[in-house]
């Protein structure tokens, strides 16, 4: 897949808009909880992001169960119910063709926690403290 050179390689406005439509529809379907899957009905699942392929045929859905527990079983259950989820999204979103759904664990929460811990580390805090200037040391 070649990057879009017109936008500097980032997603187009259409990709972003369709991704948000799919994300809202998927969150609505998961919130209702009428899929009948015991794994999915036992978890509250957040959908922080949906990334669309440039041709809008594949939607990569980043998901995370509330509390971060049982991520792998939830992703497996979503993949197993992909057809039913796709049909529900088709009913809720008016698109020319409904994208194929792929599910991945959302790692942005873990990544932000890692960055926060890194920024709070003593080595970084030492670098953030302003050094004493020569004027202050001479006046004492």
BAFI-3210 file (N, C-alpha, C; in Angstrom, 3 decimals, decimal comma, padded with zeros to 6 digits):
// residues 140
n [1|2|3|4|5|6|7|8|9|10|11|12|13|14|15|16|17|18|19|20|21|22|23|24|25|26|27|28|29|30|31|32|33|34|35|36|37|38|39|40|41|42|43|44|45|46|47|48|49|50|51|52|53|54|55|56|57|58|59|60|61|62|63|64|65|66|67|68|69|70|71|72|73|74|75|76|77|78|79|80|81|82|83|84|85|86|87|88|89|90|91|92|93|94|95|96|97|98|99|100|101|102|103|104|105|106|107|108|109|110|111|112|113|114|115|116|117|118|119|120|121|122|123|124|125|126|127|128|129|130|131|132|133|134|135|136|137|138|139|140]
n.u [000,834|000,736|001,813|-000,224|000,727|-000,212|-001,217|000,883|001,240|-000,501|-003,815|-006,694|-009,304|-011,732|-011,211|-010,827|-013,358|-015,132|-014,022|-014,658|-017,460|-017,840|-016,665|-018,401|-020,780|-020,011|-019,406|-021,944|-023,345|-021,917|-022,466|-025,196|-025,209|-026,389|-025,426|-025,152|-022,923|-021,116|-018,620|-018,383|-020,672|-020,050|-018,255|-017,398|-016,698|-014,416|-013,985|-011,575|-010,455|-010,782|-009,265|-009,194|-008,580|-006,968|-008,656|-011,063|-012,049|-011,245|-011,526|-009,699|-010,113|-009,459|-009,577|-010,500|-011,122|-012,921|-010,967|-008,891|-008,684|-008,666|-008,064|-007,209|-009,137|-011,418|-010,799|-010,591|-013,242|-014,595|-013,548|-014,582|-017,271|-017,413|-018,874|-021,583|-021,327|-020,538|-022,824|-024,615|-023,391|-023,668|-026,390|-026,653|-024,972|-024,778|-023,265|-021,496|-020,205|-019,762|-017,073|-014,622|-014,070|-011,431|-009,852|-007,897|-005,839|-005,938|-003,216|-002,649|-003,277|-001,530|000,867|000,757|000,811|003,352|004,935|004,254|005,300|007,971|008,448|008,171|010,347|013,363|015,685|014,757|013,396|015,536|016,783|014,898|014,875|015,903|019,287|021,502|022,346|025,416|025,430|023,785|025,221|027,524|026,609|026,096]
n.v [-001,163|002,067|005,185|008,129|010,704|013,259|014,162|013,981|011,405|010,781|009,884|010,434|012,958|011,735|009,059|009,396|010,371|008,255|006,271|007,267|007,134|004,343|003,620|004,816|003,435|000,775|000,954|001,523|-000,846|-002,696|-001,655|-002,111|-004,882|-007,206|-009,442|-012,015|-013,423|-014,911|-014,009|-011,402|-010,226|-010,174|-008,145|-004,676|-002,848|-000,654|001,415|003,029|003,892|003,690|002,719|003,309|001,643|002,962|002,461|002,147|-000,361|-001,987|-001,981|-001,301|-001,987|-000,728|-001,978|-002,175|-003,848|-002,674|-001,795|-003,304|-006,073|-009,512|-009,209|-010,617|-012,819|-011,251|-009,890|-012,117|-013,038|-010,913|-011,059|-013,531|-012,916|-011,222|-011,138|-010,770|-008,336|-006,717|-006,770|-005,418|-002,916|-002,196|-001,804|000,431|002,451|004,399|003,411|002,912|000,441|-001,890|-001,978|-004,603|-005,982|-005,746|-006,641|-005,309|-005,130|-002,205|-000,292|002,198|003,230|001,879|002,719|005,483|005,477|004,419|006,464|008,548|007,572|007,565|010,317|011,166|010,149|010,193|010,957|012,456|014,468|015,722|016,869|018,737|020,623|023,934|024,985|026,417|029,770|031,607|034,171|033,974|032,273|033,776|035,967|035,012]
n.w [000,000|-001,006|000,384|000,630|-001,297|-001,602|000,816|002,489|003,377|005,412|006,723|004,638|004,603|004,084|004,797|007,558|008,313|007,601|009,201|011,753|011,620|011,455|013,879|015,781|015,183|015,714|018,450|019,399|018,767|020,330|022,831|023,118|023,343|022,234|020,876|021,753|022,514|025,081|026,062|025,084|026,159|028,814|029,203|029,182|026,424|024,977|022,122|020,973|018,536|014,990|012,119|008,717|005,606|002,644|000,426|001,657|002,287|004,332|007,786|010,538|013,763|016,860|020,020|023,524|026,473|029,335|032,063|031,155|031,280|030,216|027,435|025,103|024,837|024,352|021,957|020,291|020,428|019,260|016,671|015,954|015,836|013,733|011,291|012,054|013,382|011,287|009,694|011,363|011,475|008,812|008,755|010,372|009,339|006,462|003,768|000,679|000,375|002,967|005,173|005,679|008,854|011,157|014,149|016,755|019,670|021,626|022,225|023,092|025,624|027,375|026,279|026,740|029,532|029,945|028,854|030,585|032,994|032,284|031,902|034,507|035,753|037,765|036,342|034,168|035,523|036,776|034,583|033,904|035,929|036,415|035,953|038,409|038,051|037,316|038,449|040,691|042,366|042,886|044,357|046,856]
ca.u [000,000|001,555|001,286|-000,814|001,728|-000,879|-001,439|002,063|001,219|-001,511|-005,136|-007,480|-010,485|-012,756|-010,836|-011,089|-014,807|-015,716|-013,540|-015,462|-018,807|-017,756|-016,374|-019,636|-021,724|-019,498|-019,594|-023,376|-023,694|-021,322|-023,150|-026,478|-024,882|-027,331|-024,773|-025,329|-021,643|-020,910|-017,402|-018,657|-021,698|-019,457|-017,266|-017,676|-015,595|-014,251|-013,429|-010,977|-010,063|-010,958|-008,472|-009,662|-007,606|-007,215|-009,786|-012,219|-012,565|-010,837|-011,552|-008,945|-010,752|-008,659|-010,536|-009,948|-012,143|-012,777|-010,075|-007,771|-008,617|-009,163|-007,992|-007,137|-010,431|-012,358|-010,437|-010,977|-014,704|-014,987|-013,207|-015,527|-018,573|-017,158|-019,933|-022,765|-021,006|-020,524|-024,225|-025,198|-022,809|-024,298|-027,736|-026,570|-024,191|-025,087|-022,049|-021,595|-019,872|-019,373|-015,704|-014,310|-013,613|-010,297|-009,790|-006,594|-005,787|-005,505|-002,065|-002,376|-003,335|-000,274|001,938|000,704|001,260|004,807|005,508|004,064|006,295|009,273|008,569|008,247|011,546|014,310|016,632|014,103|013,124|016,804|017,023|013,909|015,192|016,850|020,562|021,767|023,176|026,656|025,112|023,210|026,266|028,486|026,034|026,022]
ca.v [000,000|003,269|006,326|009,197|011,773|014,561|014,583|013,704|010,040|010,591|009,507|011,493|013,363|010,704|007,913|009,766|010,490|006,911|005,588|007,727|006,572|002,924|003,553|005,108|002,336|-000,395|001,205|001,412|-002,270|-003,339|-001,148|-002,817|-006,209|-008,229|-010,399|-013,363|-014,040|-014,753|-013,234|-009,992|-009,717|-010,042|-007,063|-003,378|-002,706|000,667|001,449|004,360|004,309|002,811|003,215|002,779|001,514|004,021|002,134|002,053|-001,731|-002,654|-001,144|-001,873|-001,473|-000,879|-002,179|-002,460|-004,033|-001,784|-002,359|-003,955|-007,505|-010,455|-008,560|-011,598|-013,462|-010,286|-009,688|-013,354|-013,080|-009,920|-011,619|-014,611|-012,304|-010,184|-011,093|-010,158|-006,934|-006,041|-006,604|-004,357|-001,648|-001,901|-001,311|001,731|003,431|004,367|003,410|002,167|-000,928|-001,963|-002,511|-005,799|-005,557|-006,408|-006,183|-005,334|-004,544|-000,822|-000,168|003,612|003,474|001,385|003,577|006,764|005,225|004,262|007,799|009,304|007,081|008,028|011,755|011,373|009,507|011,157|011,458|013,512|015,565|016,419|017,674|019,801|021,655|024,900|025,037|027,676|030,623|032,082|035,380|033,580|031,666|034,788|036,900|034,383]
ca.w [000,000|-001,117|001,130|-000,156|-001,351|-001,559|002,200|003,290|003,863|006,448|006,235|004,015|005,367|003,885|005,630|008,945|008,505|007,556|010,397|012,893|011,469|011,803|015,314|016,515|014,976|016,433|019,884|019,664|018,727|021,508|024,017|023,217|023,858|021,774|019,979|022,287|022,838|026,526|026,341|024,816|027,064|030,140|029,219|028,581|025,468|024,387|020,766|020,878|017,192|013,832|010,986|007,441|004,529|001,660|-000,444|002,556|002,300|005,568|008,981|011,652|014,970|018,071|021,110|024,842|027,504|030,481|033,066|030,486|031,570|029,202|026,132|024,013|024,589|023,787|020,550|019,592|020,332|018,255|015,359|015,674|015,552|012,734|010,280|012,667|013,632|009,984|009,276|012,193|011,023|007,526|009,042|011,035|008,582|005,040|002,968|-000,580|000,765|004,371|005,230|006,449|010,181|011,790|015,531|017,408|021,010|021,658|023,117|023,361|027,066|027,943|025,779|027,450|030,911|029,878|028,639|031,815|033,949|031,807|032,170|035,949|036,268|038,349|035,346|033,393|036,453|036,969|033,388|033,823|036,916|035,831|036,666|039,110|037,205|037,955|039,212|041,971|043,206|043,278|045,317|048,179]
c.u [000,886|000,958|000,753|000,141|001,077|-001,017|-000,237|002,050|000,184|-002,857|-005,874|-008,668|-011,587|-012,462|-011,139|-012,591|-015,478|-015,271|-014,335|-016,887|-018,833|-017,511|-017,634|-020,639|-021,295|-019,692|-021,061|-023,823|-023,154|-022,004|-024,489|-026,289|-025,822|-026,721|-024,918|-024,039|-021,373|-019,658|-017,686|-019,700|-021,155|-018,457|-017,858|-016,460|-015,579|-013,604|-012,834|-010,692|-010,403|-010,192|-008,939|-008,499|-007,922|-008,387|-011,092|-012,825|-012,216|-010,844|-010,803|-009,448|-009,874|-009,618|-009,806|-011,109|-011,856|-011,956|-008,891|-007,637|-009,182|-009,150|-008,026|-008,450|-011,459|-012,070|-010,809|-012,485|-015,211|-014,701|-014,173|-016,905|-018,475|-018,295|-021,183|-022,531|-021,036|-021,942|-024,902|-024,669|-023,431|-025,697|-027,694|-025,899|-024,498|-023,800|-022,284|-021,274|-019,363|-017,988|-015,625|-013,695|-012,444|-010,155|-008,388|-006,727|-005,281|-004,381|-001,785|-002,415|-002,032|000,896|001,940|001,136|002,779|005,493|005,383|005,090|007,699|009,477|008,689|009,511|012,525|015,280|016,021|013,818|014,388|017,082|016,056|014,165|016,187|018,148|020,737|022,694|024,400|026,393|024,605|024,275|027,261|027,922|025,964|027,287]
c.v [001,236|004,390|007,388|010,389|013,147|015,068|014,294|012,316|009,770|010,201|010,706|011,848|012,318|009,473|008,192|009,798|009,124|006,110|005,982|007,186|005,104|002,773|003,791|003,973|001,088|-000,232|001,069|-000,047|-002,988|-002,885|-001,852|-004,221|-007,306|-009,236|-011,836|-014,092|-013,839|-013,935|-011,744|-009,422|-009,527|-008,911|-005,783|-003,064|-001,286|000,525|002,839|004,824|003,231|003,457|002,519|002,647|002,593|003,736|001,940|000,653|-002,492|-001,625|-001,881|-001,199|-001,772|-000,902|-002,479|-002,683|-003,123|-002,469|-003,086|-005,443|-008,301|-009,866|-009,584|-012,333|-012,514|-010,054|-010,919|-013,429|-012,073|-010,430|-012,737|-014,072|-011,202|-010,035|-010,407|-008,675|-006,133|-005,794|-005,491|-002,980|-001,234|-001,325|000,107|002,824|003,276|004,541|002,612|000,699|-000,898|-002,597|-003,811|-005,337|-006,408|-005,816|-006,365|-004,716|-003,110|-000,689|001,280|003,922|003,040|002,270|004,923|006,602|005,074|005,618|008,658|008,889|007,548|009,508|012,062|010,757|010,563|011,742|012,597|014,713|016,388|017,343|018,851|020,915|022,627|024,919|026,390|028,508|031,107|033,314|035,022|033,018|032,695|035,717|036,318|034,436]
c.w [000,000|-000,273|000,187|-000,141|-001,294|-000,127|003,083|003,897|004,933|005,850|005,649|004,909|005,249|004,743|007,097|009,234|008,535|008,781|011,627|012,816|011,896|013,308|016,138|016,392|015,745|017,937|020,263|019,701|019,959|022,799|024,212|023,753|023,421|020,796|020,469|022,596|024,324|026,876|026,162|025,770|028,483|030,267|028,646|027,713|024,921|023,013|020,567|019,452|016,172|012,690|009,720|006,462|003,491|000,719|000,329|002,615|003,575|006,699|010,082|012,919|016,176|019,256|022,412|025,798|028,694|031,562|032,460|030,742|030,408|027,792|025,005|023,782|023,970|022,305|019,729|019,395|019,303|016,850|014,974|015,305|014,505|011,727|010,830|012,942|012,328|009,487|010,073|011,789|009,692|007,733|009,603|010,202|007,099|004,235|001,693|-000,341|002,206|004,445|006,019|007,763|010,642|013,183|016,097|018,791|020,911|022,683|023,496|024,856|027,735|027,519|026,502|028,911|030,955|029,704|029,893|032,865|033,564|032,114|033,664|036,564|036,798|037,324|034,527|034,291|036,701|035,788|033,290|034,826|036,298|036,628|037,333|038,229|038,008|038,819|040,608|042,888|043,666|044,350|046,714|048,908]
res [x|x|x|x|x|x|x|x|x|x|x|x|x|x|x|x|x|x|x|x|x|x|x|x|x|x|x|x|x|x|x|x|x|x|x|x|x|x|x|x|x|x|x|x|x|x|x|x|x|x|x|x|x|x|x|x|x|x|x|x|x|x|x|x|x|x|x|x|x|x|x|x|x|x|x|x|x|x|x|x|x|x|x|x|x|x|x|x|x|x|x|x|x|x|x|x|x|x|x|x|x|x|x|x|x|x|x|x|x|x|x|x|x|x|x|x|x|x|x|x|x|x|x|x|x|x|x|x|x|x|x|x|x|x|x|x|x|x|x|x]
***
